[in-house]
Amino acid sequence: MKIAFVFIVKDGEKYLEKNMNTIKKYNQDIYAVENNSTDNTKIILRDSGIKKVITLDLDNKSSLELCSRNEDNCSKRVRRLAYIRQRGIDAVINSGVVYDYVCMLDMDFLEYDEKGLIDMFQYMETHKDVDGIFGMSTERNGLPYDTSAVTPTRKLIPIITKLNRYVRVDSAFSGFGIYRYSSLWDTGAKYDYKNINNIEHIHFNNNFNKLIVDTQFNPRYISLSESKMRFRILVSVVTIIAIVIMMRRLKR
């Protein structure tokens, strides 16, 4: 099994070396796209020995700084993320290496179930009709993370409640998104960094026929800012209310 791990990073010195060493355990190729970091990220990547490092110099802002205070995923932010992610995909496609899978990563994870990640690759091995698989990540406090990447939104109920282990979706992302390389190649899937106004994963995932969420794979991520935490809490509360209403209706 040949895998390309791809991640984007800016100012990640606090977690980057530790988390890269975790991914290196799989003895697979690692690609990084770095955007004008002002800390020691560039040095860490330079000394990492990974397959390829793409260094960008867009500006001094993180993607979050492109949005106003009351915005979560403004068009400037999602287009920036889409552009950076696409540079990673391009590096893999143009490498001359034919992979089995491409795993898109958000590297600021606190922890994840290593066996669970292997299970997802094994699922792809035994389900050749599946184009991609994700988990459902959580924040430090256990609340669901990356819920805005899930479509249709009604799928959040079986995902969060784990009614089934595997849930088919149109889109998702969990910090670990595994795509079948042949599906990327055959569809010519690309991130639309010029026109999108919504989460970059949603448009990208529309290129594929069958995507799955493994509800038992729940990597934990560094907490968001307080305002975004409140938003996630609100989403969770609304979801729970919807579940209660649905269960009451079923009992009638």
N, C-alpha and C positions, 0 to 999 in steps of 0.2 A: 504494500500500500504506500503510495507516494503522495505526500501532503505538502501544500504550501500554506504556512501560517502568515497572515498579513495583518499588520496593525498600523494605526496612525498615532502620533504622539506629539505633544508640545509641553515642554516644561515638566517632564515626568521623572525627574531624578529621584523622587522619594520612593517610587515603586518599581521603576523600570528594570534595574539590574536583577532584583529578586524575582520578578515575574518572568523576565526573559529566561532566567535559569530554569524556571519551572517548565516552560515550553520547550526548552532545549532537550529535556529528558526524552522527548519522543524521537530525537535524531532525525528530524525532518528539516526542510528548508524554511527559513524565516525571512520575511520581507518587512521593512519598516519604512514608513513615510513620515519624515520629521519636518515640522513647520516652524523654522526660525525660533527655536528655543533660546531662552536667555539664561538658563541654569546649566547644569552639567550634562544634559541629555545628549548633546552632540558627541561629547567625549565618551560617554557610556556606550553609545551606538558604534562609534569608531573602533572601540576596543572589544566589541562584542563577538566578532567573528561570524556574524550571521550572513546569510546568502547575499542580501542586497539592502543598502540604505539609500533612500531617495531623500535628498535634502531640498526643501522648498524655502523660499524667502518671500512670502506673500506680504506680510506686514508684522507688526509686533503684537497684534491682537489675537486672543484665543477666540474660538467660534462663539462662546457665550458672550463675549464683549461686543459682538456685532449686533446684539438685540438690545432693545430698551429694557428698562427694569421690569415692566409688566408683561414682557413677551418671553415665551419659552422657546419656541422653534420658529423664529422669523425666517423670511426667505433668504436673507443674507447669510444666516447661520447654516441653514440646511444646504444651500448651494455651496458654501465653503466646504462643509463636510463631504458633500457628494464629490466635489472636485478632488479632494485629498484622497478619498477612498478609491476613486477611479484611477488615480496615479498608481496606487498599489496593485489594482487589477491589471492595469496595462503592463506593469513590470513583470507580473507572473506570466501573462499571455505572451509577452515578447521575449521571455527568457529562453525559449527553445526547448524547455523541459515540458513533457506531457505528464501532468499530475493526474491523480485520481480525484483529489478533493482540494478545495481552497477553503481555508477556515479564516473568516474575517474576525478580528479580535478587537475588543476594547481592553487595553492593557492595565487599566487602573483597578483591577479586581483585588479584593481582599483575600478571597479563597474560592476554590471550586473543587468539585468532586472529580478527581482525575479518572477514576474508573467510570464515572458517569459520562465523561467526554469520550472515552474509548467506546462505551456502549453506543453512543450516537454514531460514531464511525462504523461500528459493526451493523447498526440498523441500516445505514446506507448501503453497506455491502450486501445485505440480504433483501433489500427492497430497491431493486434497480429502477423502478418507475418513479422514485422520489428524487426531486431535483435539489432539495435542501432541507436541513433540519436545524432547529434552534431549541434553546431551553427557555425557561422563564426566570430571569435574574431577579435578585432581590437587593434592597439596600441593606445597610448595616443593621437597621432595626427590624428587618424581616419583611418590610412592605414590598410589593411587586415593583419592579423597575422595568423601564422600556415598554410600558403598556401602550404608549401612543404609537408604537410601530406595528401593533397587532391589528389586522383587519381580516374579516369584519369584526367590529367591536363586540358583538354578541359572543364571540369565541373566548372572550376574557373570562366568562363564567366557568366553563369547564376547565380552562387552563388554571385559573387561580384556585379553584376548589379541588383540582386534580381528580375530577370524576372519572377521567380516563387517562392513561399514561400518555397516549399519543393522540393529538388533536390536529386535524387538518386545518390549515389557514391559507389565506391569500397572501398575508405578509406577517412577519414578526422579526424580532432581533433580540438577543439576550446578552450581548457582549461576546457571544460565541456563535457565529453563524457559519454552518458548514454547507458548502455548495459543491455539487458534482461538477468537476472540471469540464466534462464533456457537455454538460448542460450550458455552462457559461460560453463555451466555444460555439456550440451549435446555434444558440439563440443570439449570440453577439451582444449579450446583456451589458448595458452600460448605465452608470449613474448620470442622470440628467442634471448637470450642474449649472445649466444656463437658464432653465425654465421653471424648475419645481418651486413650489411654495409650501410644501408639506414635508414630513419626515422623509429623508432621502431613501430609506429602506423600502418604503411603500412603492414608489415608482419603480425602483430597481427590481423588486420582487414580482412585479407584474409581468416580467419577462418569462416567468416559469409556470409550469403546469401544476406541479404537486409539491407543496411545502408542508412540513410537519413541525409541531412543537412537542418536545419531550418534556412533560410537566414535572418529571422527577429530577431534571438537571437544573439546579438553581444556584448558579454562581452568585457570590455576594460582592457588591461594589461599594466603593467609597461614597459616603452620603453626599447628596446634592446640597445646594444652599438652602437656607431655612425656608425661603419663599417657595422654592420648588418642592421641598419636603411637604409643605402644607398642601400643595396641589396634588401630590401623589396620595396623601392621606385622604383628600376629598374623593379622588377617583376610587380608592379602596372602599370608602364608606358607601358611595353610590352603588358600587358593585355588590356589596353585601346586602344593601336594601333591595336591589333588584332580585337577588337570589331568594331572599325571604319572601318577596311577593310571588315569585314564580312557584316556590314550594307550597305556599298557601293555596294557590290556584290549582295545583296538582292534587291537593287533598280534597278539593270539593267534588 
